[in-house]
Amino acid sequence: PFECVKTNIHGAMNLIDAAIDKGIKGVVALSTDKASSPINLYGATKLASDKLFVAGNSYAGGHKTKFSVVRYG
């Protein structure tokens, strides 16, 4: 369970910060259909990750980095 949190939530936060710091133009995060109505920890952490990437657009402030999420499945 801790790996889901470390990978999906902390990993998303690290990528968002790094993309903004390095001036990356755009980031496309890949998600899963398990995030639409999560029934387990994996789906819940993927949903949190999706929300973090979307929120990254506001978090970026005056930076030009744009974040998108593609959910397959």
N, C-alpha and C positions, 0 to 999 in steps of 0.2 A: 504493500500500500504506500509506503514512503516513496518508492520509486516513481509512482504515478504523480505524486505531488511535486517531487523534485524535478521531474522531467517536464510535465505539462504546465505547471504553474510557475515555478522558479525559472524554468527554461524560457518561458514566454517573457517573463519580466526581464531576464538577462538580454534576450534578443531585442526587445523594445528599447531598452537603454542603450545597447551597443549600436543599433541602427540610427538612433537619434544622435548619439555622440559622434558617429562617423559620417553623418550627413547622407546616409543611404536614401536614395530617392523613393523607393517603394519596397514593401515587404508583403508577400502573399503567404499567409499561414494556411496549412492544410489541416482540416479537421475531419470529423467522422459523423455519421448519422447517429452514433451512440450519444452525441452531445445534445440532440434535440429534445429528448425526454429521458434523462439519465436514470438508470435503475441500479447502477453500481458506481464504485469509486472512479473507475476509468472514465466513464461517461461524465461524471460530475466534474472531474478535473479538466477534461477536454472542454466542457462548457465554460468553466472558469477561464481557461486559456483563451477561448474565443472572445469572451467579454473583455479580457485584458487587451487583446490586439485591437478590438474596436475602440476601446477607451484610449489606446495609444494615440489615436488621431487628436484627441483633446489634450492629452498629456504632452504631446509634441510641442504645443504652444506655437511659437513663431517659427519653428523648424519646418522644413519642407517634406519630411518623411511622411508617407501615406501608408496606412496599414489596411489590409483586406484579409478576409477569411473566406476560404472555399471549403464547403462542407460536402463531401462525397457520400454516396451510399443510398 
